[in-house]
Amino acid sequence: MPIRRRSLLGAAAALLSGLSACSVTGQRAGLPAQQRVEVFSWWAGPGEREGFDAIIQEFKVRYPGVTFVDAAIAGGAGSNARTVLASRLTADDPPDSYQVHAGRELTADIQADRVLDLTYLYRQQGWLDKHAKGLLDAITLDGRIYSVPVNVHRANLLWYRPAVLARVGIDAPPVTWAAFLDQARTLRAGGLLPLSIGPEWTQKHLLECVLLGELGPERYRALWTGAADWSLPAVTAALSTFRQVIAVSNLNSYAGDWQSATAKIIDGTAGYLDMGDKVDSYLGRTHNLAFGSDYGVVPSPGSSGVFDFLSDSFTLPKGAPHRVAAEHWLTVCGSVAGQDAFNVIKGSIPARTDTDKSLYRGYLATAMTDWQNPATEVVGSLTHGVVANNAWNAAIDNALAQFIADGNVGSFTQKVTDSYHANG
C-alpha cells in the first residue's frame, strides 16, 4: 500500500475513534484496522453472556466507529474455545484479541512468541498500581505483562438453597468434607441428590476444592510448584475423600455444562453445587432469585479464610490484523467504566482496586471484602489456568479421567508427578 494512502486511512480512522492512531496494521472484510476488532472468547452462555454484552456496549459507546466482531464459542469453561483458538494461532490466523485465564495458561503462547508484551499499555494507562500484586504476578513473565485482566472470580464456593436444606432438617452447610459426607446421607434419605456436577472440567474443579479443603493453602500451593510429593499420605487421604465426595454426585447421569448442574439447585432436586462465583449471576440475574433468602453460598468445605482465585483477561496477539482497534478494546477492558459495566452483571469483582465499591452488593460485596482483606489466604485455581500450564493441565485431565474410572490413587499420583516433570 502506498505511504500516502496508508496515511489517509490512518487519519480517517483516527477521526472515527476520536484518538490519533499510531499505526495501521492491515485490513480484513474491507474495513481498515481502526474500524474493526474481532474478539475471541468463551462467554456465550447464560450467566456470562450478559456481562460480556455490557462491556461490548461500553466499547461501542467509546469507539462508535469500530465494528465489534464477537467470536465467542461456548462450553467447557473455555476448553472448547481454546481448542479452536489453538488451531487459528497455529494457522497464523489470530483474532485481534482473545480471552485467557490469568496465570500459567498463557505460558505456551508467550514462549511461542504469539502474544505481545503489554507493559507499554499499562504504563500509558497508569494501570501498574491499580491491581493487587498477586494478580499482576500471575500475568507477568520475566518482568513483562502479557494480558489485561477484567475481573477476579472465586473458585472455592459451595452453593445451596436454604429452603431445600431445611426440608431435610439441615440447619447449615458443612464446614468440612467429612461433614459434607455426613449430610449426604441425610440428603439421600430425603430423596435429594447430595451434589450436582457437570462435565469433566467441573469434576476437576471439585478435585481442586477437595484438595484445598483437606490439605490447607500452604500444602495446596506446594502441589503445583514441585515442593510437595503427590505420594504423601495427606495427599492420598485427600484423594480418597474426593472419591467419596464424587460418589454421591450425579457423575453417571449429568448432562450439559455448569448451567445444567446449577439447574438442580434451582429446582430443588440437589442439595449442593461446588462451583465458582459465576453461579451468582446465573441465580440472581438470570433466574431472579434473591441472595441470602432464595440461595446462599459458603467457602467450599475446609477453605474458610482462603480465596482460590482466577481471572479472565485479554491479549494482543502478534500479527493481530487490526492492532489499533485491539488496543482500543484492551483499553476499555482495563478501564474503571469497562470493569464496572462488566462485573456487576457478570457476577465477578473488578481486577482493578479503584472501582466503585458501592455498585457491588449481595454476594459480590462479600467477595470484594474477602479479596481485599490482608488476612485472606490467596491461592490460584488449577482448573482455570492459574497454577498449571496448558500441557500439564491436559495431562492432569487425562489422569483424572482414568482415576475417576478406576479409583487407582497410586496410578493417578504417579501420572501427575511424571507429567509435572515433563511439562510443569
C-alpha positions, 0 to 999 in steps of 0.5 A, a space after each residue: 500500500 502506498 505511504 500516502 494512502 496508508 496515511 489517509 486511512 490512518 487519519 480517517 480512522 483516527 477521526 472515527 475513534 476520536 484518538 490519533 492512531 499510531 499505526 495501521 496494521 492491515 485490513 480484513 472484510 474491507 474495513 481498515 484496522 481502526 474500524 474493526 476488532 474481532 474478539 475471541 472468547 468463551 462467554 456465550 452462555 447464560 450467566 456470562 453472556 450478559 456481562 460480556 454484552 455490557 462491556 461490548 456496549 461500553 466499547 461501542 459507546 467509546 469507539 462508535 466507529 469500530 465494528 465489534 466482531 464477537 467470536 465467542 464459542 461456548 462450553 467447557 469453561 473455555 476448553 472448547 474455545 481454546 481448542 479452536 483458538 489453538 488451531 487459528 494461532 497455529 494457522 497464523 490466523 489470530 483474532 485481534 484479541 482473545 480471552 485467557 485465564 490469568 496465570 500459567 495458561 498463557 505460558 505456551 503462547 508467550 514462549 511461542 512468541 504469539 502474544 505481545 508484551 503489554 507493559 507499554 499499555 499499562 504504563 500509558 494507562 497508569 494501570 501498574 498500581 491499580 491491581 493487587 500484586 498477586 494478580 499482576 504476578 500471575 500475568 507477568 513473565 520475566 518482568 513483562 505483562 502479557 494480558 489485561 485482566 477484567 475481573 477476579 472470580 472465586 473458585 472455592 464456593 459451595 452453593 445451596 438453597 436454604 429452603 431445600 436444606 431445611 426440608 431435610 432438617 439441615 440447619 447449615 452447610 458443612 464446614 468440612 468434607 467429612 461433614 459434607 459426607 455426613 449430610 449426604 446421607 441425610 440428603 439421600 434419605 430425603 430423596 435429594 441428590 447430595 451434589 450436582 456436577 457437570 462435565 469433566 472440567 467441573 469434576 476437576 474443579 471439585 478435585 481442586 476444592 477437595 484438595 484445598 479443603 483437606 490439605 490447607 493453602 500452604 500444602 495446596 500451593 506446594 502441589 503445583 510448584 514441585 515442593 510437595 510429593 503427590 505420594 504423601 499420605 495427606 495427599 492420598 487421604 485427600 484423594 480418597 475423600 474426593 472419591 467419596 465426595 464424587 460418589 454421591 454426585 450425579 457423575 453417571 447421569 449429568 448432562 450439559 455444562 455448569 448451567 445444567 448442574 446449577 439447574 438442580 439447585 434451582 429446582 430443588 432436586 440437589 442439595 449442593 453445587 461446588 462451583 465458582 462465583 459465576 453461579 451468582 449471576 446465573 441465580 440472581 440475574 438470570 433466574 431472579 432469585 434473591 441472595 441470602 433468602 432464595 440461595 446462599 453460598 459458603 467457602 467450599 468445605 475446609 477453605 474458610 479464610 482462603 480465596 482460590 482465585 482466577 481471572 479472565 483477561 485479554 491479549 494482543 496477539 502478534 500479527 493481530 490484523 487490526 492492532 489499533 482497534 485491539 488496543 482500543 478494546 484492551 483499553 476499555 477492558 482495563 478501564 474503571 467504566 469497562 470493569 464496572 459495566 462488566 462485573 456487576 452483571 457478570 457476577 465477578 469483582 473488578 481486577 482493578 482496586 479503584 472501582 466503585 465499591 458501592 455498585 457491588 452488593 449481595 454476594 459480590 460485596 462479600 467477595 470484594 471484602 474477602 479479596 481485599 482483606 490482608 488476612 485472606 489466604 490467596 491461592 490460584 485455581 488449577 482448573 482455570 489456568 492459574 497454577 498449571 500450564 496448558 500441557 500439564 493441565 491436559 495431562 492432569 485431565 487425562 489422569 483424572 479421567 482414568 482415576 475417576 474410572 478406576 479409583 487407582 490413587 497410586 496410578 493417578 499420583 504417579 501420572 501427575 508427578 511424571 507429567 509435572 516433570 515433563 511439562 510443569 
